[in-house]
Amino acid sequence: MRTDARTPLLISLSAFGAAEVRRHGQLYFAELALQAGADGVEVRSELLIDPERELPAIAKHVRAEGKSLVYSSADYLWRADGSLDLGALERAQAAAQTLGAPRIKMAIGGFGDASHPSLRTLREWLQAGVVELVIENDQTTAAGTLARLQYFFRAAAAHGLDLGLTFDMGNWHWTGECPQQAAHALAAQVRYVHCKGVQRLAQRWVAVPLAESGAPWRAILRAMPTAVPWAIEYPLIGDDLLTTTRHEIDSLRRVAESLSRPLALAA
């Protein structure tokens, strides 16, 4: 699906590790990410310590650099009982507006048969707002399998909602799904990609850089639409974190450039 177009490369600030991000703050790592060459950052709600102070500070710095922002809300769109959580939406929208982020990322949570009437409410809410909502495949069977997401997107389309998908390459492994199958089934709806390699340990999956991944990550990225943003969401660790981050951005940019060429030339 890819053609020659520049792929914006962001960093999800969770990539620097929850403990470190909470200790230093997301502004610190946003500054580091941009210094390393990222085109923007994804701010994580679950890692905010003092949102009223942090969000304006991040917004000021990132806007001054002319870079982009995404706001990731850890709240589910639908509660476990299938009711739409408008409070979660309003909190996410308020945070995104403070950031100047045009895109909010959330997972569907407990969406089910009883949730269909609330899609009209969601449509009206989105029409009245100024931000784009993208749905992520998370690591749960309720909101992260291909069948559940296809069910949701069919229901959304039937109610006049044209929602995009944040395609997390790694999360499919946590739900026992085939990421390549999901990539081909959902590619038309992808608006944003979380780049994440995976390895299987004795009892669990872990996220790793793409170069260390046991998954066919090149084939997955090749299936993605042209020029949608990619975000690093695998661990960025090192004694010289700026150099490590710059290396990963440069490596991913080379991947994007290679995938923009015809398959025979890229080989």
BELTAVEN-V889625 format. One record per residue. RES is the residue in one letter. SS is DSSP state (H for helix, E for strand, C for the rest). D_LAST is the distance of its C-alpha to the last C-alpha in whole Angstrom. Layout:
BEGIN
res=<RES | RES>
ss=<SS | SS>
d_last=<D_LAST | D_LAST>
END
This chain:
BEGIN
res=<M | R | T | D | A | R | T | P | L | L | I | S | L | S | A | F | G | A | A | E | V | R | R | H | G | Q | L | Y | F | A | E | L | A | L | Q | A | G | A | D | G | V | E | V | R | S | E | L | L | I | D | P | E | R | E | L | P | A | I | A | K | H | V | R | A | E | G | K | S | L | V | Y | S | S | A | D | Y | L | W | R | A | D | G | S | L | D | L | G | A | L | E | R | A | Q | A | A | A | Q | T | L | G | A | P | R | I | K | M | A | I | G | G | F | G | D | A | S | H | P | S | L | R | T | L | R | E | W | L | Q | A | G | V | V | E | L | V | I | E | N | D | Q | T | T | A | A | G | T | L | A | R | L | Q | Y | F | F | R | A | A | A | A | H | G | L | D | L | G | L | T | F | D | M | G | N | W | H | W | T | G | E | C | P | Q | Q | A | A | H | A | L | A | A | Q | V | R | Y | V | H | C | K | G | V | Q | R | L | A | Q | R | W | V | A | V | P | L | A | E | S | G | A | P | W | R | A | I | L | R | A | M | P | T | A | V | P | W | A | I | E | Y | P | L | I | G | D | D | L | L | T | T | T | R | H | E | I | D | S | L | R | R | V | A | E | S | L | S | R | P | L | A | L | A | A>
ss=<C | C | C | C | C | C | C | C | E | E | E | E | H | H | H | H | C | H | H | H | H | H | H | H | C | H | H | H | H | H | H | H | H | H | H | C | C | C | C | E | E | E | E | E | H | H | H | C | C | C | H | H | H | H | H | H | H | H | H | H | H | H | H | H | C | C | C | E | E | E | E | E | E | E | E | E | E | E | C | C | C | C | C | E | C | H | H | H | H | H | H | H | H | H | H | H | H | H | H | C | C | C | E | E | E | E | E | E | E | C | C | C | H | H | H | C | C | H | H | H | H | H | H | H | H | H | H | H | C | C | C | E | E | E | E | E | C | C | C | C | C | C | C | C | C | H | H | H | H | H | H | H | H | H | H | H | H | H | C | C | C | C | C | E | E | E | E | E | C | C | H | H | H | H | C | C | C | C | H | H | H | H | H | H | H | H | H | H | H | E | E | E | E | E | E | C | E | E | E | E | C | C | C | C | E | E | E | E | C | H | H | H | C | C | C | C | H | H | H | H | H | H | C | C | C | C | C | C | E | E | E | E | C | C | C | C | C | C | C | C | H | H | H | H | H | H | H | H | H | H | H | H | H | H | H | H | H | H | H | C | C | C | H | H | H | H | C>
d_last=<16 | 15 | 15 | 16 | 18 | 19 | 19 | 23 | 23 | 26 | 27 | 29 | 32 | 33 | 30 | 32 | 34 | 37 | 40 | 39 | 38 | 42 | 43 | 42 | 41 | 38 | 39 | 39 | 35 | 34 | 35 | 33 | 30 | 31 | 31 | 28 | 26 | 26 | 27 | 29 | 31 | 32 | 35 | 36 | 40 | 40 | 40 | 43 | 46 | 48 | 46 | 49 | 48 | 44 | 43 | 45 | 44 | 40 | 40 | 42 | 40 | 36 | 38 | 39 | 36 | 35 | 32 | 32 | 33 | 33 | 36 | 35 | 38 | 39 | 42 | 41 | 42 | 44 | 46 | 47 | 49 | 47 | 49 | 47 | 47 | 48 | 49 | 45 | 44 | 47 | 46 | 42 | 43 | 46 | 43 | 40 | 43 | 44 | 41 | 40 | 37 | 36 | 34 | 36 | 34 | 36 | 36 | 38 | 40 | 43 | 42 | 44 | 46 | 49 | 46 | 46 | 49 | 48 | 45 | 47 | 48 | 45 | 44 | 47 | 46 | 43 | 44 | 47 | 44 | 42 | 39 | 36 | 36 | 33 | 33 | 31 | 30 | 32 | 33 | 36 | 36 | 38 | 36 | 32 | 32 | 30 | 33 | 35 | 33 | 33 | 37 | 37 | 35 | 37 | 40 | 39 | 38 | 41 | 43 | 41 | 39 | 36 | 34 | 31 | 29 | 28 | 25 | 25 | 22 | 24 | 27 | 27 | 27 | 30 | 31 | 30 | 27 | 24 | 22 | 19 | 22 | 24 | 21 | 21 | 25 | 25 | 23 | 25 | 27 | 25 | 26 | 25 | 23 | 24 | 21 | 22 | 21 | 23 | 25 | 28 | 31 | 34 | 35 | 33 | 29 | 29 | 26 | 24 | 21 | 18 | 17 | 20 | 19 | 20 | 18 | 15 | 15 | 11 | 12 | 16 | 15 | 13 | 16 | 18 | 20 | 19 | 20 | 22 | 23 | 22 | 24 | 24 | 26 | 25 | 28 | 28 | 30 | 31 | 34 | 32 | 31 | 30 | 28 | 26 | 26 | 25 | 22 | 21 | 21 | 19 | 16 | 16 | 16 | 13 | 12 | 13 | 12 | 9 | 9 | 12 | 9 | 9 | 6 | 6 | 6 | 4 | 0>
END
